[in-house]
Structure formats: structure tokens, C-alpha cells
Amino acid sequence: MLVRLFVILMFLGIFSEADAQNNLYKAWIKVQPENDLRNIEALFVNQTDKERSFRYQLKLDKSGTNTSSNTQSGTFIAAPGKELSLSSAQINITSQDYFKALLLVYHQGDLVAKDSIEIGIKAVPTPTPTPKKQPSSGFSDNLEIDGLIIDETRSKTARDFYDFFYSKWIAPVNAKDYSIRIRELPSRGRVARITVEVNDRPLYTRVLQPRLELIEDMSKQAIRIVRQHLDKNETMKKQLGSEDQQGSGIF
């Protein structure tokens, strides 16, 4: 009997803690008509008594008269009690369209607030005959994973660097066959040591101080170095390809 009572109290404690966490932050999506368009705005309030950094992701999907999909993301700092506009977009939504928006807000890698809206009725696709599956010649057929940004950070300072890098990263045109790994190295005190690797090759290693403006500057510097590396690799590939096509003239 005592064991059962202890288990019940433990679960109640977990749920109470989760509810308290959810009440600390509020995120919502506001929709307002504007002429023939709908204005979609993502909003957030930090209801704690401390200033904190966050990362958001806003996904917009539309189908019907035309199909479109867009994802917006970024990092931000929220002061206590201040309502913030994270992102906004104008969407043309007719009576024949289906639209869905999903807002996710993270703090130190944990999902702390979310909201979603749906407008219209989602069309049910007509079932089509399942084509006969062809035998695969290998495991990697039709599998392409490219341009990954892998997070291997632990501390808040290193995670802030990853968030800045992730939100500001734009891959060079035609860059492919690469993955980026942001890895935290062992360190002491409040500082954090990180390294940025492309295809397991270290390109950028720095010691980070717990100051957001310095961390953001370092993330921009790392992005420039990684982009230059990828541009250089693509240029070399093209040069090698041209030389192979020309040949040596010897058979």
C-alpha cells in the first residue's frame, strides 16, 4: 500500500513540474485578415523573472489552389514579461485551400512552448495502386543525407553558438556531399571550447566566453570559414572534372 502511494505521489510530482514549466513561457500564432491576404504572426512571452535566450521554428504549409511550404527559424533573447513578435508572413488563403502553421520554441534544447492553427479542410488524397517494389541494388539506393548540421554540445554557452550557427547558416550554391559537426571539447570554468568540423575535418576551434554578442560574432566567423572551404572544394571538383574530360591523349 505504501509503495503504491509513493508511486502515485511521484507521478503527480512529475505532472505538476511539467505544468509549472509550461506556464513559464507562452507562444501563440495570431491570424488577422488584411485585404485579400491573411497576416500570420508568431508571438512569445517569457513569464519568468529572468532574461533568457531561445530558439524558435515556424512551419507554414499550404495546399489547394497551389502548394507551398516554408520554415522560418532563429534565436532570440526574451526579457521578462515582454511580448515579442518572432516572425510574420502574409498568405493568400482561399476557400479551396488548407493551411497549417506550427510554432515551436526551445530553451537550451528543450521544447518549452508551442502553438498551431489550421484553416480550411485538408483534402483526402485518392488512393492509387501501390507499384510493385523493385529489388534494390544496395542499402544506399535512393537515400541521400546531405548538408546535416550535427549538434554535439553540452553547455549553454556552446549550445548558444550552435543556435546562432544553425539559424544563420546558408549553404553555398551547388555544395554537396558534406556534413557539419559542432562539437564541444572538455574545458574548465564558465568558458566552453568548441570545434566546427566539415566531414570530420576540424576547420574552426575557439574558446567561447558566456557573452551572447561575442558568441554570435564567432558563429558568423565560423560560417565564413566553412563556406569558403565548401566553395574551394566545389571549385577543385569542377577543375578535376574538366581535366578528366579533356584526357591526356594517350591510349
C-alpha positions as CSV (number, residue, x, y, z in Angstrom):
1,M,0.0,0.0,0.0
2,L,2.8,2.4,0.9
3,V,4.7,1.6,-2.3
4,R,1.5,2.3,-4.4
5,L,1.0,5.6,-2.6
6,F,4.6,6.6,-3.2
7,V,4.4,5.8,-7.0
8,I,1.2,7.9,-7.2
9,L,2.8,10.8,-5.5
10,M,5.8,10.6,-7.7
11,F,3.7,10.7,-10.9
12,L,1.7,13.7,-9.5
13,G,5.0,15.5,-8.8
14,I,6.2,14.9,-12.3
15,F,3.0,16.2,-13.9
16,S,3.0,19.2,-11.5
17,E,6.5,20.1,-12.5
18,A,5.7,19.8,-16.2
19,D,2.6,22.0,-15.8
20,A,4.7,24.6,-14.0
21,Q,7.3,24.5,-16.7
22,N,4.6,25.0,-19.4
23,N,3.3,28.1,-17.5
24,L,6.7,29.8,-17.6
25,Y,6.5,30.5,-21.4
26,K,3.7,31.3,-23.7
27,A,3.8,31.1,-27.5
28,W,0.9,31.6,-29.9
29,I,0.0,32.3,-33.5
30,K,-2.2,35.3,-34.4
31,V,-4.1,35.4,-37.7
32,Q,-5.5,38.7,-39.0
33,P,-7.2,39.4,-42.4
34,E,-5.5,42.0,-44.4
35,N,-7.2,42.8,-47.8
36,D,-7.2,39.5,-49.7
37,L,-4.5,38.1,-47.5
38,R,-4.1,36.6,-44.0
39,N,-1.4,38.0,-41.8
40,I,0.3,35.2,-39.8
41,E,2.3,36.4,-36.8
42,A,4.2,34.2,-34.2
43,L,4.3,35.7,-30.7
44,F,6.1,34.8,-27.5
45,V,6.2,35.9,-23.8
46,N,8.8,34.9,-21.2
47,Q,6.8,34.8,-18.0
48,T,9.8,34.1,-15.7
49,D,11.7,36.8,-13.8
50,K,14.9,36.3,-15.8
51,E,16.1,37.2,-19.3
52,R,16.8,34.1,-21.3
53,S,17.8,33.0,-24.8
54,F,15.5,30.9,-27.0
55,R,15.3,29.3,-30.5
56,Y,12.1,29.2,-32.5
57,Q,10.9,27.4,-35.6
58,L,7.7,28.4,-37.5
59,K,6.5,25.9,-40.1
60,L,3.9,27.1,-42.8
61,D,2.2,24.6,-45.1
62,K,-0.5,25.3,-47.7
63,S,-2.3,23.1,-50.2
64,G,-5.2,23.5,-52.5
65,T,-5.1,26.1,-55.3
66,N,-1.3,25.9,-55.0
67,T,1.1,24.1,-52.7
68,S,3.8,25.8,-50.7
69,S,5.9,25.1,-47.7
70,N,8.1,27.4,-45.7
71,T,10.1,27.1,-42.4
72,Q,11.4,30.1,-40.6
73,S,13.8,29.8,-37.6
74,G,16.1,31.9,-35.5
75,T,17.4,32.6,-32.0
76,F,16.3,35.5,-29.7
77,I,16.6,36.9,-26.2
78,A,13.4,37.5,-24.2
79,A,13.2,39.9,-21.3
80,P,10.7,39.0,-18.5
81,G,7.0,39.8,-19.3
82,K,7.7,41.5,-22.7
83,E,5.6,40.3,-25.7
84,L,7.8,39.6,-28.7
85,S,7.0,39.2,-32.4
86,L,9.2,36.4,-33.7
87,S,8.1,36.2,-37.3
88,S,5.3,37.2,-39.6
89,A,4.1,36.3,-43.1
90,Q,1.3,37.1,-45.5
91,I,-0.5,34.2,-47.0
92,N,-3.3,34.2,-49.7
93,I,-5.8,31.6,-48.4
94,T,-8.9,30.9,-50.4
95,S,-12.0,28.8,-49.5
96,Q,-10.5,25.9,-51.5
97,D,-7.2,26.0,-49.6
98,Y,-5.9,24.2,-46.5
99,F,-3.4,25.9,-44.4
100,K,-1.5,24.9,-41.2
101,A,1.0,26.7,-39.1
102,L,3.1,25.2,-36.3
103,L,5.2,27.3,-33.9
104,L,7.9,25.6,-31.7
105,V,10.1,27.4,-29.1
106,Y,13.1,25.8,-27.5
107,H,15.2,26.8,-24.5
108,Q,18.6,25.0,-24.0
109,G,17.5,22.3,-26.4
110,D,14.2,21.6,-24.7
111,L,10.7,22.4,-26.2
112,V,9.1,24.9,-23.8
113,A,6.2,26.3,-25.7
114,K,4.2,25.6,-28.9
115,D,1.1,26.5,-30.8
116,S,-0.6,25.5,-34.1
117,I,-3.5,26.6,-36.2
118,E,-5.4,25.1,-39.1
119,I,-7.5,26.9,-41.7
120,G,-9.8,25.0,-44.2
121,I,-10.3,21.3,-44.7
122,K,-7.5,19.1,-45.7
123,A,-8.3,17.2,-48.8
124,V,-8.1,13.4,-48.6
125,P,-5.9,12.1,-51.4
126,T,-7.4,9.5,-53.8
127,P,-5.7,6.1,-53.2
128,T,-3.5,4.9,-56.0
129,P,-2.4,1.4,-56.7
130,T,0.8,0.5,-55.0
131,P,3.5,0.0,-57.6
132,K,5.4,-3.3,-57.5
133,K,8.6,-2.8,-55.5
134,Q,11.7,-3.3,-57.5
135,P,14.7,-5.1,-55.9
136,S,17.2,-2.7,-54.5
137,S,20.8,-2.9,-55.6
138,G,22.1,-1.7,-52.3
139,F,21.2,-0.1,-49.0
140,S,22.1,3.4,-50.0
141,D,19.9,3.4,-53.2
142,N,17.6,6.4,-53.2
143,L,19.0,7.6,-49.8
144,E,20.5,11.0,-49.7
145,I,21.5,12.7,-46.5
146,D,23.4,15.9,-47.2
147,G,24.1,19.2,-45.5
148,L,23.5,18.0,-41.9
149,I,24.5,20.3,-39.0
150,I,25.2,17.9,-36.1
151,D,24.9,19.2,-32.6
152,E,27.4,17.7,-30.1
153,T,27.3,20.5,-27.4
154,R,26.5,20.2,-23.7
155,S,26.9,23.6,-22.0
156,K,24.6,26.6,-22.5
157,T,27.4,28.7,-24.0
158,A,28.2,26.1,-26.6
159,R,24.5,25.5,-27.4
160,D,24.1,29.3,-28.0
161,F,26.9,29.0,-30.5
162,Y,25.2,26.1,-32.3
163,D,21.9,28.0,-32.3
164,F,23.4,31.1,-33.9
165,F,25.3,29.0,-36.4
166,Y,22.2,26.9,-37.3
167,S,19.9,30.0,-37.7
168,K,22.4,32.0,-39.9
169,W,23.8,29.1,-42.0
170,I,23.1,29.4,-45.8
171,A,24.9,26.7,-47.8
172,P,26.9,27.8,-50.9
173,V,25.2,27.1,-54.3
174,N,25.9,23.5,-55.5
175,A,27.6,22.5,-52.3
176,K,27.0,18.8,-51.7
177,D,28.5,15.7,-50.1
178,Y,29.2,17.3,-46.7
179,S,28.1,17.4,-43.1
180,I,28.9,19.9,-40.4
181,R,29.6,18.9,-36.8
182,I,29.7,21.4,-34.0
183,R,31.5,19.6,-31.1
184,E,32.2,20.8,-27.6
185,L,35.6,19.9,-26.2
186,P,36.5,19.5,-22.5
187,S,37.1,22.8,-20.7
188,R,37.2,24.3,-17.2
189,G,35.2,27.1,-15.6
190,R,32.4,29.0,-17.4
191,V,34.2,29.0,-20.8
192,A,33.5,26.5,-23.5
193,R,35.8,25.1,-26.2
194,I,34.1,24.2,-29.5
195,T,35.3,22.9,-32.8
196,V,33.5,23.1,-36.1
197,E,34.2,20.1,-38.4
198,V,33.3,19.5,-42.1
199,N,33.3,15.8,-43.0
200,D,35.3,15.2,-39.7
201,R,38.0,17.7,-40.7
202,P,38.4,20.5,-38.0
203,L,38.2,24.0,-39.6
204,Y,37.4,26.2,-36.6
205,T,38.3,25.8,-32.9
206,R,37.7,28.6,-30.3
207,V,37.2,29.2,-26.6
208,L,33.8,30.8,-26.0
209,Q,33.1,33.4,-23.3
210,P,29.5,33.4,-21.9
211,R,28.6,36.6,-23.8
212,L,25.9,36.4,-26.5
213,E,27.3,39.2,-28.7
214,L,30.8,37.6,-28.8
215,I,29.3,34.1,-29.4
216,E,27.2,35.5,-32.3
217,D,30.3,37.1,-33.8
218,M,32.3,33.9,-33.6
219,S,29.4,31.9,-35.2
220,K,29.5,34.3,-38.2
221,Q,33.3,33.9,-38.4
222,A,32.9,30.1,-38.4
223,I,30.2,30.3,-41.1
224,R,32.5,32.3,-43.4
225,I,35.3,29.8,-42.9
226,V,33.1,26.8,-43.6
227,R,31.5,28.4,-46.7
228,Q,35.0,29.3,-48.1
229,H,36.1,25.7,-47.5
230,L,33.0,24.3,-49.4
231,D,33.4,26.8,-52.2
232,K,37.0,25.8,-52.6
233,N,36.1,22.1,-52.7
234,E,33.5,22.6,-55.4
235,T,35.9,24.6,-57.5
236,M,38.5,21.8,-57.2
237,K,35.9,19.2,-58.2
238,K,35.0,21.2,-61.3
239,Q,38.6,21.6,-62.3
240,L,39.3,17.9,-61.9
241,G,36.2,17.1,-63.8
242,S,37.3,19.3,-66.7
243,E,40.8,17.7,-66.8
244,D,39.3,14.2,-66.8
245,Q,37.0,15.1,-69.8
246,Q,39.9,16.5,-71.7
247,G,42.1,13.5,-71.2
248,S,45.8,13.1,-71.8
249,G,45.6,12.0,-75.4
250,I,47.5,8.7,-74.6
251,F,45.7,5.4,-75.2
